[in-house]
Amino acid sequence: MADLVELQQIMGVSFNDPSLLEQSLRHGSYINELSKTPVASNETMEFLGDAVLGLVIAEKLYHDFPRFTEGEMTHVRAAIVRRDTLARLARTIKLGDFLYLGKGEEASGGRSKPSNLASTLEAVIAAAFLDRGLAVARDFVLKLFDKELERTVSRGAADYKSQLQELIQARQQVTPTYHLVSATGPPHSRTFTVEARVDNKVLGSGMGPSKKLAEMEAARAALEQMATFT
């Protein structure tokens, strides 16, 4: 049987009702092979978890990247919630080790199948939401998805730093530099402010949850500012 205490420690979430977490780990094949009193699989939880995950990521993008267009936010969210991304992140918390699988699914490598890992992660998110509410589910999602979100945003629809560098070099034969202005907030949730400059002239400033993303926002702001004078 799955060690629910260990999984809660890995997740950083303590469940009031561990049976919800247990249900989130039950694959349909496990239910089909049970001869005792029927119990629910994680299929409906997967549906709910998908919605919670989409909400949390959309909310994060809305607040942290106010200059993003609807299309850019949709692009990033789609990249984050796709099956391959979910499966990869599920592996980082060893979720496959905790699945309840039927014998046939176990024998066919079900613990490592991307579809099983992705759907179970969504179900686990739903379990956290049902047991502890949106705030706890949000914290779990953002902690797990933090680096993936940063990577996806930084290589998003457009590379603003490259665009700015090409434009400045074409006009002035110099390279823009980026300067950290401030870093505020607690260590686990900092907000960085960065300025893009040329010869100490501020071209644009940006804020973000990391210096890299703040630089991207500063470059975007600089491009928008320069566009008004062309």
Z-matrix of the N, CA and C atoms (Angstrom, degrees):
N
C 1 1.467
C 2 1.532 1 109.85
N 3 1.322 2 115.49 1 151.38
C 4 1.459 3 119.86 2 -178.75
C 5 1.523 4 111.05 3 -66.92
N 6 1.316 5 115.11 4 142.62
C 7 1.464 6 121.01 5 176.72
C 8 1.531 7 107.90 6 -86.80
N 9 1.316 8 116.16 7 94.06
C 10 1.458 9 120.75 8 -175.21
C 11 1.523 10 112.26 9 -67.91
N 12 1.326 11 117.07 10 -29.54
C 13 1.464 12 120.49 11 178.48
C 14 1.523 13 109.90 12 -64.84
N 15 1.317 14 116.03 13 -44.74
C 16 1.471 15 120.07 14 179.45
C 17 1.521 16 111.07 15 -62.74
N 18 1.332 17 116.86 16 -42.82
C 19 1.459 18 119.81 17 -179.43
C 20 1.528 19 110.93 18 -64.30
N 21 1.310 20 117.83 19 -40.29
C 22 1.460 21 120.55 20 177.63
C 23 1.527 22 111.00 21 -62.22
N 24 1.316 23 116.95 22 -37.17
C 25 1.464 24 120.82 23 177.69
C 26 1.529 25 110.73 24 -65.76
N 27 1.319 26 116.48 25 -42.00
C 28 1.467 27 120.83 26 178.33
C 29 1.525 28 110.47 27 -63.61
N 30 1.323 29 115.67 28 -42.93
C 31 1.467 30 120.95 29 -178.76
C 32 1.516 31 112.69 30 -71.54
N 33 1.328 32 116.47 31 -27.52
C 34 1.450 33 119.93 32 -173.17
C 35 1.512 34 112.09 33 75.97
N 36 1.335 35 116.38 34 24.59
C 37 1.463 36 122.42 35 -180.00
C 38 1.522 37 108.54 36 -127.36
N 39 1.320 38 117.00 37 125.20
C 40 1.462 39 122.00 38 177.08
C 41 1.529 40 108.32 39 -100.57
N 42 1.317 41 116.92 40 118.56
C 43 1.461 42 121.78 41 -175.03
C 44 1.522 43 111.03 42 -86.23
N 45 1.316 44 115.51 43 136.34
C 46 1.463 45 120.56 44 170.90
C 47 1.525 46 110.39 45 -73.41
N 48 1.327 47 115.57 46 -35.80
C 49 1.466 48 122.02 47 179.81
C 50 1.525 49 108.76 48 -123.90
N 51 1.331 50 117.88 49 89.72
C 52 1.467 51 120.79 50 -176.99
C 53 1.524 52 113.78 51 -60.95
N 54 1.333 53 117.86 52 -17.63
C 55 1.460 54 119.30 53 179.48
C 56 1.531 55 111.34 54 -64.04
N 57 1.328 56 116.91 55 -27.41
C 58 1.461 57 119.79 56 176.15
C 59 1.523 58 110.68 57 -67.58
N 60 1.319 59 116.51 58 -41.90
C 61 1.459 60 120.11 59 176.14
C 62 1.524 61 110.30 60 -63.91
N 63 1.320 62 116.01 61 -41.45
C 64 1.465 63 120.30 62 179.15
C 65 1.530 64 110.78 63 -60.79
N 66 1.311 65 116.79 64 -43.92
C 67 1.461 66 119.80 65 178.86
C 68 1.523 67 111.52 66 -61.32
N 69 1.329 68 117.01 67 -37.69
C 70 1.464 69 120.67 68 -178.02
C 71 1.529 70 112.34 69 -64.80
N 72 1.323 71 116.32 70 -16.71
C 73 1.470 72 121.14 71 -177.82
C 74 1.529 73 113.01 72 -97.53
N 75 1.334 74 117.65 73 -3.49
C 76 1.470 75 121.22 74 -174.97
C 77 1.522 76 111.29 75 -87.55
N 78 1.302 77 116.03 76 112.13
C 79 1.465 78 122.50 77 174.96
C 80 1.529 79 109.10 78 -75.94
N 81 1.319 80 116.66 79 152.41
C 82 1.459 81 120.44 80 -179.77
C 83 1.511 82 113.68 81 -56.53
N 84 1.331 83 117.09 82 -32.85
C 85 1.470 84 120.43 83 -179.24
C 86 1.522 85 111.54 84 -64.99
N 87 1.305 86 116.52 85 -31.88
C 88 1.480 87 120.78 86 178.95
C 89 1.520 88 109.93 87 -68.00
N 90 1.318 89 117.13 88 -41.92
C 91 1.456 90 121.77 89 179.92
C 92 1.522 91 110.29 90 -64.52
N 93 1.323 92 116.90 91 -40.43
C 94 1.462 93 121.23 92 -176.95
C 95 1.521 94 112.97 93 -63.65
N 96 1.324 95 117.15 94 -25.43
C 97 1.463 96 120.91 95 -177.13
C 98 1.522 97 113.03 96 -96.45
N 99 1.319 98 117.35 97 -2.97
C 100 1.459 99 119.76 98 179.59
C 101 1.524 100 110.61 99 -75.86
N 102 1.322 101 116.22 100 137.64
C 103 1.461 102 120.52 101 177.52
C 104 1.521 103 111.33 102 -106.63
N 105 1.337 104 115.47 103 -11.27
C 106 1.463 105 118.72 104 -179.38
C 107 1.522 106 110.56 105 -88.58
N 108 1.317 107 116.93 106 -163.77
C 109 1.457 108 121.76 107 -177.58
C 110 1.529 109 110.34 108 -54.63
N 111 1.332 110 116.79 109 127.52
C 112 1.467 111 119.83 110 -176.97
C 113 1.534 112 111.99 111 -59.89
N 114 1.316 113 115.45 112 141.46
C 115 1.462 114 121.94 113 173.50
C 116 1.521 115 107.74 114 -127.76
N 117 1.305 116 115.84 115 162.85
C 118 1.462 117 120.17 116 -175.21
C 119 1.525 118 111.81 117 -82.18
N 120 1.332 119 115.90 118 147.76
C 121 1.464 120 121.17 119 173.17
C 122 1.525 121 108.37 120 -86.54
N 123 1.329 122 115.71 121 -173.25
C 124 1.468 123 119.78 122 -177.45
C 125 1.530 124 113.13 123 -94.93
N 126 1.329 125 117.90 124 10.81
C 127 1.464 126 119.99 125 -172.26
C 128 1.527 127 113.22 126 -64.33
N 129 1.329 128 118.12 127 -45.18
C 130 1.471 129 118.67 128 179.55
C 131 1.525 130 111.30 129 -71.32
N 132 1.320 131 116.55 130 -31.08
C 133 1.469 132 119.90 131 175.40
C 134 1.524 133 110.74 132 -65.11
N 135 1.313 134 116.48 133 -36.22
C 136 1.462 135 120.65 134 177.62
C 137 1.525 136 110.10 135 -58.41
N 138 1.311 137 117.22 136 -42.53
C 139 1.466 138 122.41 137 178.91
C 140 1.535 139 110.80 138 -60.62
N 141 1.321 140 115.75 139 -47.88
C 142 1.463 141 120.43 140 -179.61
C 143 1.526 142 111.35 141 -66.24
N 144 1.321 143 116.60 142 -42.86
C 145 1.458 144 120.40 143 -179.06
C 146 1.510 145 112.68 144 -62.23
N 147 1.330 146 116.88 145 -36.21
C 148 1.458 147 121.06 146 176.91
C 149 1.525 148 110.44 147 -60.13
N 150 1.334 149 116.16 148 -41.17
C 151 1.468 150 120.63 149 179.49
C 152 1.525 151 111.62 150 -68.62
N 153 1.328 152 116.73 151 -42.25
C 154 1.469 153 120.42 152 179.32
C 155 1.527 154 110.34 153 -64.03
N 156 1.322 155 116.41 154 -44.90
C 157 1.461 156 120.87 155 179.05
C 158 1.526 157 110.96 156 -59.61
N 159 1.330 158 116.81 157 -46.88
C 160 1.457 159 120.32 158 179.39
C 161 1.518 160 112.34 159 -59.97
N 162 1.334 161 116.10 160 -40.25
C 163 1.469 162 120.59 161 178.62
C 164 1.521 163 111.45 162 -64.12
N 165 1.326 164 117.05 163 -46.95
C 166 1.466 165 120.98 164 -176.88
C 167 1.524 166 110.99 165 -63.11
N 168 1.331 167 116.68 166 -43.85
C 169 1.466 168 119.84 167 -179.78
C 170 1.527 169 110.35 168 -67.66
N 171 1.333 170 117.52 169 -41.86
C 172 1.470 171 120.83 170 178.59
C 173 1.520 172 111.05 171 -62.19
N 174 1.328 173 116.80 172 -42.74
C 175 1.464 174 121.33 173 179.11
C 176 1.528 175 110.77 174 -63.15
N 177 1.323 176 116.69 175 -41.95
C 178 1.465 177 121.37 176 179.24
C 179 1.528 178 110.75 177 -61.97
N 180 1.323 179 116.66 178 -45.70
C 181 1.463 180 120.46 179 179.39
C 182 1.522 181 111.33 180 -64.66
N 183 1.318 182 116.66 181 -40.38
C 184 1.467 183 121.23 182 -178.57
C 185 1.530 184 111.30 183 -61.93
N 186 1.328 185 116.39 184 -43.48
C 187 1.465 186 120.00 185 -176.55
C 188 1.532 187 112.93 186 -80.52
N 189 1.336 188 116.88 187 -38.35
C 190 1.470 189 119.64 188 -173.74
C 191 1.524 190 113.56 189 -87.19
N 192 1.318 191 117.46 190 -22.01
C 193 1.464 192 120.31 191 -176.07
C 194 1.530 193 110.17 192 -131.86
N 195 1.332 194 116.68 193 66.64
C 196 1.466 195 120.65 194 -174.61
C 197 1.522 196 113.91 195 -63.04
N 198 1.325 197 117.98 196 -20.02
C 199 1.462 198 119.62 197 179.70
C 200 1.531 199 112.40 198 -84.42
N 201 1.322 200 117.73 199 -9.64
C 202 1.458 201 119.89 200 178.94
C 203 1.531 202 110.16 201 -63.03
N 204 1.316 203 115.58 202 140.20
C 205 1.458 204 120.03 203 171.96
C 206 1.526 205 109.25 204 -77.92
N 207 1.315 206 115.52 205 166.60
C 208 1.465 207 119.57 206 176.63
C 209 1.529 208 110.27 207 -57.88
N 210 1.331 209 116.11 208 -40.75
C 211 1.461 210 120.23 209 -179.75
C 212 1.516 211 112.42 210 -63.27
N 213 1.324 212 117.11 211 -40.84
C 214 1.464 213 120.76 212 179.37
C 215 1.528 214 111.08 213 -66.29
N 216 1.331 215 116.44 214 -42.59
C 217 1.460 216 119.30 215 178.73
C 218 1.525 217 111.21 216 -65.07
N 219 1.313 218 116.39 217 -39.36
C 220 1.468 219 120.48 218 177.74
C 221 1.520 220 110.88 219 -63.16
N 222 1.324 221 115.86 220 -40.97
C 223 1.468 222 120.99 221 179.54
C 224 1.526 223 111.14 222 -62.54
N 225 1.314 224 117.00 223 -46.36
C 226 1.467 225 120.79 224 -178.93
C 227 1.527 226 110.51 225 -66.42
N 228 1.320 227 116.72 226 -45.85
C 229 1.462 228 119.48 227 -179.24
C 230 1.523 229 111.12 228 -60.53
N 231 1.318 230 117.11 229 -42.07
C 232 1.469 231 120.60 230 179.61
C 233 1.524 232 111.30 231 -62.06
N 234 1.334 233 116.76 232 -38.61
C 235 1.467 234 120.11 233 179.14
C 236 1.519 235 111.44 234 -68.22
N 237 1.329 236 116.34 235 -34.04
C 238 1.459 237 121.07 236 -177.95
C 239 1.524 238 111.74 237 -73.15
N 240 1.322 239 117.42 238 -41.95
C 241 1.471 240 120.29 239 -171.84
C 242 1.525 241 113.32 240 -92.62
N 243 1.315 242 118.90 241 4.95
C 244 1.460 243 119.59 242 179.62
C 245 1.526 244 110.97 243 -71.38
N 246 1.319 245 115.35 244 159.91
C 247 1.462 246 121.33 245 -171.45
C 248 1.520 247 113.05 246 -58.18
N 249 1.315 248 118.07 247 -45.47
C 250 1.468 249 120.41 248 -176.39
C 251 1.524 250 111.66 249 -62.02
N 252 1.331 251 116.70 250 -39.70
C 253 1.466 252 120.41 251 178.24
C 254 1.518 253 110.60 252 -65.48
N 255 1.328 254 117.23 253 -45.56
C 256 1.457 255 120.74 254 179.63
C 257 1.520 256 111.28 255 -61.76
N 258 1.319 257 116.76 256 -42.86
C 259 1.461 258 120.12 257 -179.69
C 260 1.521 259 111.09 258 -63.56
N 261 1.325 260 116.91 259 -40.89
C 262 1.468 261 120.36 260 179.99
C 263 1.525 262 110.63 261 -63.81
N 264 1.325 263 117.08 262 -42.37
C 265 1.458 264 119.91 263 179.79
C 266 1.525 265 111.32 264 -71.22
N 267 1.327 266 117.18 265 -32.70
C 268 1.470 267 120.34 266 175.95
C 269 1.525 268 110.47 267 -61.76
N 270 1.319 269 115.95 268 -36.03
C 271 1.475 270 119.36 269 179.01
C 272 1.525 271 111.38 270 -66.87
N 273 1.328 272 117.52 271 -30.45
C 274 1.470 273 119.24 272 -178.59
C 275 1.521 274 112.03 273 -67.43
N 276 1.332 275 117.59 274 -22.39
C 277 1.468 276 120.10 275 176.19
C 278 1.533 277 110.54 276 -108.21
N 279 1.350 278 115.60 277 15.50
C 280 1.466 279 122.39 278 175.56
C 281 1.524 280 112.52 279 54.96
N 282 1.326 281 115.71 280 39.30
C 283 1.456 282 120.41 281 -174.71
C 284 1.527 283 111.98 282 -63.01
N 285 1.328 284 116.49 283 -31.85
C 286 1.462 285 119.56 284 179.65
C 287 1.516 286 113.58 285 -58.92
N 288 1.333 287 117.01 286 -28.63
C 289 1.465 288 120.58 287 -179.22
C 290 1.527 289 111.93 288 -68.47
N 291 1.318 290 117.57 289 -17.98
C 292 1.461 291 120.70 290 -172.39
C 293 1.531 292 113.52 291 -105.95
N 294 1.319 293 117.58 292 0.79
C 295 1.464 294 120.57 293 -176.74
C 296 1.528 295 112.02 294 -69.38
N 297 1.331 296 114.50 295 145.89
C 298 1.461 297 121.64 296 168.88
C 299 1.527 298 106.60 297 -98.10
N 300 1.320 299 116.42 298 111.90
C 301 1.459 300 121.65 299 -175.91
C 302 1.517 301 110.98 300 -122.26
N 303 1.342 302 115.88 301 153.18
C 304 1.448 303 120.48 302 170.29
C 305 1.517 304 109.77 303 -72.38
N 306 1.326 305 116.18 304 163.96
C 307 1.468 306 120.16 305 -175.91
C 308 1.527 307 112.10 306 -61.36
N 309 1.325 308 115.80 307 -40.69
C 310 1.460 309 118.77 308 -179.55
C 311 1.519 310 112.22 309 -65.83
N 312 1.322 311 115.86 310 -42.89
C 313 1.462 312 120.57 311 179.29
C 314 1.525 313 110.69 312 -66.78
N 315 1.304 314 116.90 313 -38.01
C 316 1.468 315 121.79 314 176.16
C 317 1.519 316 110.67 315 -60.68
N 318 1.330 317 115.51 316 -46.47
C 319 1.466 318 120.54 317 -177.45
C 320 1.526 319 112.55 318 -66.59
N 321 1.324 320 117.15 319 -26.64
C 322 1.467 321 120.63 320 -178.05
C 323 1.531 322 112.58 321 -91.14
N 324 1.336 323 116.42 322 13.53
C 325 1.469 324 119.79 323 178.02
C 326 1.509 325 114.00 324 81.33
N 327 1.315 326 116.02 325 30.60
C 328 1.461 327 120.68 326 -175.47
C 329 1.517 328 115.03 327 -61.06
N 330 1.322 329 117.52 328 -24.74
C 331 1.466 330 119.81 329 -178.28
C 332 1.530 331 113.07 330 -71.36
N 333 1.304 332 116.66 331 -16.91
C 334 1.464 333 119.57 332 -178.57
C 335 1.526 334 112.92 333 -114.16
N 336 1.323 335 117.63 334 1.85
C 337 1.464 336 119.88 335 -179.95
C 338 1.530 337 110.34 336 -69.42
N 339 1.328 338 117.65 337 128.78
C 340 1.466 339 120.05 338 179.89
C 341 1.523 340 113.40 339 -55.58
N 342 1.320 341 117.82 340 -38.35
C 343 1.463 342 120.14 341 -178.70
C 344 1.518 343 111.19 342 -64.02
N 345 1.336 344 117.35 343 -41.48
C 346 1.463 345 120.84 344 178.78
C 347 1.527 346 111.54 345 -66.78
N 348 1.328 347 115.91 346 -43.13
C 349 1.461 348 120.10 347 -178.18
C 350 1.522 349 111.55 348 -66.09
N 351 1.333 350 116.42 349 -43.49
C 352 1.467 351 120.44 350 -179.02
C 353 1.520 352 111.18 351 -64.68
N 354 1.323 353 116.62 352 -47.12
C 355 1.464 354 119.18 353 -177.74
C 356 1.522 355 111.35 354 -67.26
N 357 1.335 356 116.85 355 -35.65
C 358 1.462 357 119.32 356 179.02
C 359 1.522 358 111.49 357 -68.84
N 360 1.329 359 117.40 358 -37.77
C 361 1.462 360 119.45 359 177.33
C 362 1.520 361 110.30 360 -61.46
N 363 1.323 362 117.05 361 -42.53
C 364 1.461 363 119.64 362 176.73
C 365 1.523 364 111.07 363 -60.83
N 366 1.333 365 116.44 364 -41.01
C 367 1.466 366 120.51 365 179.54
C 368 1.525 367 111.15 366 -65.28
N 369 1.323 368 116.94 367 -38.67
C 370 1.467 369 121.02 368 178.69
C 371 1.529 370 110.41 369 -64.85
N 372 1.326 371 116.68 370 -39.45
C 373 1.466 372 120.39 371 175.85
C 374 1.527 373 109.75 372 -60.71
N 375 1.321 374 116.86 373 -42.19
C 376 1.464 375 120.83 374 177.85
C 377 1.519 376 111.08 375 -62.77
N 378 1.329 377 117.07 376 -40.86
C 379 1.462 378 120.51 377 179.62
C 380 1.520 379 110.97 378 -61.68
N 381 1.327 380 116.29 379 -42.80
C 382 1.471 381 120.03 380 177.69
C 383 1.525 382 110.76 381 -62.92
N 384 1.317 383 115.89 382 -39.97
C 385 1.463 384 120.76 383 179.13
C 386 1.529 385 111.39 384 -64.97
N 387 1.333 386 117.04 385 -46.08
C 388 1.459 387 121.04 386 -178.08
C 389 1.528 388 111.77 387 -66.73
N 390 1.327 389 115.90 388 -36.08
C 391 1.464 390 119.61 389 -175.17
C 392 1.522 391 113.28 390 -85.22
N 393 1.330 392 116.82 391 -40.77
C 394 1.465 393 119.57 392 -172.03
C 395 1.522 394 113.98 393 -119.23
N 396 1.320 395 117.75 394 -4.36
C 397 1.453 396 119.89 395 177.11
C 398 1.522 397 113.59 396 94.02
N 399 1.326 398 115.21 397 174.67
C 400 1.462 399 120.89 398 -174.03
C 401 1.521 400 112.97 399 -66.14
N 402 1.329 401 118.60 400 -37.37
C 403 1.468 402 120.76 401 -176.94
C 404 1.520 403 111.41 402 -60.78
N 405 1.331 404 116.89 403 -44.87
C 406 1.464 405 120.48 404 -179.81
C 407 1.527 406 110.73 405 -70.34
N 408 1.321 407 116.22 406 -41.54
C 409 1.469 408 119.29 407 177.92
C 410 1.525 409 110.37 408 -61.99
N 411 1.337 410 116.44 409 -40.20
C 412 1.461 411 120.60 410 178.03
C 413 1.521 412 110.95 411 -61.70
N 414 1.318 413 117.59 412 -45.98
C 415 1.462 414 120.97 413 -179.80
C 416 1.531 415 110.94 414 -60.47
N 417 1.319 416 116.69 415 -42.15
C 418 1.462 417 120.79 416 178.61
C 419 1.527 418 110.94 417 -62.26
N 420 1.327 419 116.40 418 -47.40
C 421 1.462 420 120.70 419 -178.95
C 422 1.525 421 111.25 420 -62.63
N 423 1.331 422 116.97 421 -47.70
C 424 1.464 423 119.47 422 -176.03
C 425 1.518 424 112.16 423 -66.81
N 426 1.316 425 117.32 424 -34.99
C 427 1.455 426 120.37 425 176.86
C 428 1.523 427 110.57 426 -66.22
N 429 1.325 428 116.93 427 -43.50
C 430 1.457 429 121.40 428 -177.92
C 431 1.526 430 112.04 429 -71.68
N 432 1.334 431 116.86 430 -36.94
C 433 1.460 432 121.56 431 -172.70
C 434 1.522 433 113.03 432 -96.88
N 435 1.325 434 118.87 433 1.06
C 436 1.459 435 122.43 434 -171.82
C 437 1.524 436 113.32 435 -53.89
N 438 1.310 437 117.79 436 -56.64
C 439 1.467 438 120.90 437 -176.39
C 440 1.527 439 111.36 438 -67.81
N 441 1.317 440 116.47 439 -37.17
C 442 1.461 441 120.03 440 178.72
C 443 1.523 442 110.53 441 -64.57
N 444 1.319 443 116.39 442 -40.52
C 445 1.461 444 120.60 443 178.74
C 446 1.519 445 110.87 444 -63.76
N 447 1.326 446 116.31 445 -43.16
C 448 1.464 447 119.48 446 179.63
C 449 1.520 448 111.14 447 -63.27
N 450 1.340 449 116.86 448 -44.45
C 451 1.470 450 120.14 449 179.27
C 452 1.524 451 110.82 450 -61.65
N 453 1.316 452 116.31 451 -43.78
C 454 1.462 453 120.27 452 -176.58
C 455 1.522 454 111.17 453 -66.33
N 456 1.336 455 116.80 454 -42.96
C 457 1.462 456 120.25 455 179.81
C 458 1.525 457 110.50 456 -65.92
N 459 1.330 458 116.57 457 -42.96
C 460 1.464 459 120.19 458 -175.09
C 461 1.520 460 112.77 459 -67.38
N 462 1.330 461 116.69 460 -26.15
C 463 1.466 462 118.81 461 176.26
C 464 1.529 463 110.34 462 -108.38
N 465 1.335 464 115.23 463 27.88
C 466 1.455 465 122.93 464 -173.48
C 467 1.508 466 114.92 465 -66.79
N 468 1.322 467 114.19 466 -151.74
C 469 1.462 468 120.13 467 -170.65
C 470 1.521 469 112.60 468 -58.03
N 471 1.323 470 118.53 469 -31.21
C 472 1.465 471 120.51 470 -178.60
C 473 1.519 472 110.23 471 -146.97
N 474 1.336 473 116.20 472 145.05
C 475 1.462 474 121.23 473 177.22
C 476 1.526 475 107.33 474 -95.49
N 477 1.314 476 115.82 475 91.43
C 478 1.462 477 120.24 476 -173.28
C 479 1.525 478 112.45 477 -66.76
N 480 1.332 479 117.53 478 -33.84
C 481 1.465 480 119.29 479 179.89
C 482 1.529 481 110.43 480 -64.92
N 483 1.314 482 117.06 481 -41.05
C 484 1.463 483 119.96 482 178.69
C 485 1.525 484 110.97 483 -65.95
N 486 1.328 485 116.05 484 -41.62
C 487 1.464 486 119.85 485 178.52
C 488 1.524 487 111.03 486 -61.10
N 489 1.334 488 116.07 487 -44.12
C 490 1.461 489 119.65 488 -179.16
C 491 1.520 490 111.02 489 -65.22
N 492 1.324 491 116.51 490 -42.83
C 493 1.462 492 120.15 491 -179.91
C 494 1.522 493 110.96 492 -61.29
N 495 1.318 494 117.28 493 -44.36
C 496 1.467 495 120.75 494 179.74
C 497 1.525 496 110.81 495 -62.72
N 498 1.317 497 116.67 496 -40.90
C 499 1.460 498 120.42 497 -178.49
C 500 1.524 499 111.38 498 -67.93
N 501 1.324 500 117.16 499 -44.93
C 502 1.467 501 120.96 500 -178.70
C 503 1.528 502 110.56 501 -67.04
N 504 1.314 503 117.24 502 -41.73
C 505 1.463 504 119.68 503 179.81
C 506 1.518 505 111.27 504 -65.00
N 507 1.329 506 116.47 505 -35.85
C 508 1.465 507 119.41 506 178.68
C 509 1.522 508 111.64 507 -68.22
N 510 1.331 509 116.23 508 -34.26
C 511 1.467 510 120.03 509 -176.48
C 512 1.522 511 113.13 510 -88.91
N 513 1.341 512 116.69 511 -39.47
C 514 1.465 513 119.00 512 -170.88
C 515 1.528 514 113.78 513 -126.54
N 516 1.317 515 117.97 514 -0.87
C 517 1.464 516 123.00 515 -179.90
C 518 1.531 517 112.53 516 56.48
N 519 1.317 518 116.64 517 33.70
C 520 1.465 519 121.48 518 175.06
C 521 1.528 520 107.88 519 -131.42
N 522 1.328 521 115.25 520 170.39
C 523 1.463 522 120.71 521 -179.00
C 524 1.525 523 109.85 522 -113.71
N 525 1.320 524 118.75 523 130.44
C 526 1.468 525 120.36 524 178.04
C 527 1.524 526 110.87 525 -66.46
N 528 1.312 527 115.54 526 149.55
C 529 1.462 528 121.10 527 177.42
C 530 1.521 529 109.31 528 -119.80
N 531 1.333 530 115.26 529 161.51
C 532 1.459 531 120.58 530 -176.77
C 533 1.522 532 109.40 531 -123.26
N 534 1.333 533 115.03 532 132.41
C 535 1.458 534 121.17 533 -173.31
C 536 1.522 535 110.05 534 -126.34
N 537 1.319 536 115.40 535 127.00
C 538 1.462 537 120.73 536 177.89
C 539 1.526 538 109.28 537 -73.36
N 540 1.325 539 116.48 538 122.34
C 541 1.462 540 122.17 539 -179.47
C 542 1.515 541 110.83 540 -93.08
N 543 1.331 542 116.41 541 -43.29
C 544 1.464 543 119.50 542 -179.23
C 545 1.520 544 110.29 543 -160.14
N 546 1.332 545 113.82 544 159.38
C 547 1.469 546 121.96 545 174.27
C 548 1.517 547 106.21 546 -139.41
N 549 1.304 548 116.15 547 111.00
C 550 1.454 549 120.56 548 -174.34
C 551 1.523 550 111.13 549 -119.34
N 552 1.335 551 115.51 550 164.11
C 553 1.452 552 120.90 551 177.20
C 554 1.515 553 112.03 552 95.47
N 555 1.337 554 117.23 553 170.31
C 556 1.464 555 121.91 554 -179.57
C 557 1.523 556 110.98 555 -67.90
N 558 1.338 557 117.76 556 159.11
C 559 1.471 558 121.26 557 -176.03
C 560 1.524 559 114.17 558 -54.43
N 561 1.334 560 117.72 559 -33.76
C 562 1.461 561 120.01 560 -176.83
C 563 1.532 562 112.60 561 -85.10
N 564 1.325 563 117.46 562 -5.60
C 565 1.467 564 120.20 563 -177.73
C 566 1.529 565 110.20 564 -150.67
N 567 1.323 566 115.17 565 63.87
C 568 1.464 567 120.00 566 -176.31
C 569 1.529 568 111.10 567 -86.52
N 570 1.333 569 114.92 568 154.29
C 571 1.454 570 121.88 569 173.61
C 572 1.522 571 107.80 570 -122.14
N 573 1.323 572 115.51 571 122.27
C 574 1.459 573 121.76 572 -177.10
C 575 1.531 574 109.60 573 -102.94
N 576 1.324 575 115.46 574 140.55
C 577 1.469 576 121.50 575 175.06
C 578 1.523 577 107.88 576 -118.73
N 579 1.320 578 116.20 577 127.14
C 580 1.464 579 122.38 578 -175.19
C 581 1.523 580 109.22 579 -130.33
N 582 1.335 581 116.46 580 144.41
C 583 1.459 582 121.87 581 174.74
C 584 1.525 583 110.01 582 -112.54
N 585 1.318 584 115.90 583 138.68
C 586 1.462 585 121.98 584 171.29
C 587 1.524 586 106.86 585 -94.72
N 588 1.338 587 116.48 586 126.34
C 589 1.459 588 120.15 587 -174.87
C 590 1.521 589 111.78 588 -131.77
N 591 1.320 590 114.06 589 156.65
C 592 1.462 591 123.11 590 168.47
C 593 1.515 592 106.93 591 -134.61
N 594 1.317 593 117.47 592 120.33
C 595 1.474 594 122.10 593 -177.87
C 596 1.529 595 111.12 594 52.15
N 597 1.316 596 115.49 595 45.08
C 598 1.471 597 123.49 596 179.14
C 599 1.525 598 114.33 597 66.48
N 600 1.328 599 117.76 598 6.49
C 601 1.459 600 121.47 599 173.60
C 602 1.521 601 108.58 600 -90.37
N 603 1.320 602 116.50 601 127.77
C 604 1.464 603 120.80 602 -179.21
C 605 1.524 604 109.45 603 -78.86
N 606 1.334 605 114.80 604 120.94
C 607 1.462 606 120.26 605 178.76
C 608 1.529 607 111.40 606 -91.87
N 609 1.327 608 115.88 607 -30.30
C 610 1.454 609 120.17 608 -179.13
C 611 1.513 610 109.81 609 -177.20
N 612 1.307 611 116.45 610 155.65
C 613 1.466 612 120.57 611 177.89
C 614 1.520 613 109.27 612 -126.59
N 615 1.336 614 114.91 613 154.37
C 616 1.453 615 119.49 614 -179.11
C 617 1.512 616 111.72 615 -148.53
N 618 1.319 617 115.29 616 157.21
C 619 1.460 618 121.52 617 178.92
C 620 1.525 619 109.37 618 -124.40
N 621 1.337 620 115.35 619 151.25
C 622 1.450 621 119.29 620 178.45
C 623 1.518 622 111.02 621 -171.51
N 624 1.341 623 116.97 622 169.35
C 625 1.462 624 121.37 623 -178.65
C 626 1.530 625 113.55 624 -76.60
N 627 1.326 626 117.55 625 -1.95
C 628 1.466 627 121.85 626 174.01
C 629 1.522 628 108.06 627 -147.26
N 630 1.332 629 116.67 628 161.43
C 631 1.464 630 119.47 629 179.46
C 632 1.527 631 111.17 630 -63.10
N 633 1.323 632 116.17 631 -37.67
C 634 1.460 633 120.69 632 -178.66
C 635 1.522 634 111.29 633 -62.30
N 636 1.329 635 116.09 634 -44.67
C 637 1.457 636 119.54 635 -179.16
C 638 1.526 637 111.52 636 -73.69
N 639 1.328 638 116.93 637 -31.75
C 640 1.463 639 119.75 638 175.63
C 641 1.537 640 110.18 639 -66.06
N 642 1.319 641 116.83 640 -37.76
C 643 1.465 642 120.97 641 176.23
C 644 1.525 643 110.52 642 -62.68
N 645 1.330 644 116.57 643 -41.87
C 646 1.455 645 120.20 644 178.24
C 647 1.530 646 111.17 645 -60.92
N 648 1.343 647 116.04 646 -42.24
C 649 1.456 648 120.01 647 179.06
C 650 1.532 649 111.41 648 -67.53
N 651 1.336 650 116.58 649 -35.46
C 652 1.461 651 119.91 650 177.20
C 653 1.530 652 110.47 651 -65.17
N 654 1.323 653 116.13 652 -40.91
C 655 1.466 654 120.30 653 178.05
C 656 1.521 655 110.54 654 -64.81
N 657 1.327 656 116.44 655 -41.11
C 658 1.467 657 119.91 656 177.98
C 659 1.536 658 110.41 657 -61.25
N 660 1.330 659 116.52 658 -44.95
C 661 1.450 660 120.91 659 -179.88
C 662 1.526 661 110.74 660 -62.42
N 663 1.335 662 115.87 661 -40.20
C 664 1.472 663 119.76 662 178.79
C 665 1.521 664 111.03 663 -63.13
N 666 1.313 665 117.02 664 -42.62
C 667 1.456 666 120.95 665 179.45
C 668 1.530 667 111.32 666 -63.09
N 669 1.334 668 114.97 667 -41.82
C 670 1.467 669 118.74 668 178.67
C 671 1.531 670 110.89 669 -64.36
N 672 1.344 671 116.21 670 -40.93
C 673 1.466 672 120.95 671 179.98
C 674 1.529 673 110.61 672 -65.26
N 675 1.325 674 116.73 673 -43.95
C 676 1.457 675 120.69 674 -178.94
C 677 1.518 676 111.58 675 -67.30
N 678 1.331 677 116.20 676 -30.60
C 679 1.467 678 119.35 677 -179.32
C 680 1.517 679 112.17 678 -65.81
N 681 1.328 680 116.54 679 -26.26
C 682 1.468 681 119.84 680 -179.10
C 683 1.530 682 111.96 681 -74.44
N 684 1.345 683 116.63 682 -13.02
C 685 1.462 684 120.26 683 -178.08
C 686 1.523 685 112.46 684 -111.17
N 687 1.357 686 115.78 685 11.32
C 688 1.465 687 117.98 686 -179.62
C 689 1.509 688 109.86 687 -102.75
